[in-house]
Amino acid sequence: MYWYYIIAVIIIGIDQFTKWLVVKNMELYEQITIIDNFFNLTSHRNSGAAWGILEGKMVFFYIITVIVIIGVLYYMHKFAKENKLFAIALSFILGGAIGNFIDRLMHQEVVDFFDFIIFGYDFPIFNIADSSLVVGVGLVIIATILDEKKKGKA
């Protein structure tokens, strides 16, 4: 069984559910303070990528996302059975990519809501899918380093 697809589906479900909650219960740009001067829930929409780069370039995002999904699926089928950490990493990337892709296809923008101020810097607002992508890429790096160390010992 391909258990790593279940992880991706769970991430997509959580991502879409949390975005739905924000859209349903908050006005656009409404902000709820969770931890003063550190963490807010802020209803925000983004038609670009992080920091608003490439705003409105939906066709570009559609193409890139399809390429990423195909690449992730290829690597999952090729390597996931042998390396569980790599499989988990790819599951996070797949879930995050599809989560934001759904928003872009359905609404031509992505719902963001996690709003952190870190050491005075107002970090770009993000969502579960974005977090999943970052964690997935971090895990790919760790899995690759561990695999290279294992090959070096062999």
Secondary structure, 3 states (H helix, E strand, C coil): CCHHHHHHHHHHHHHHHHHHHHHHHCCCCCEEEEECCCEEEEEEEECCCHHHCCCCCHHHHHHHHHHHHHHHHHHHHHHCCCCHHHHHHHHHHHHHHHHHHHHHHHHCCEEEEEEEEECCEECCCECHHHHHHHHHHHHHHHHHHHHHHHHHHC
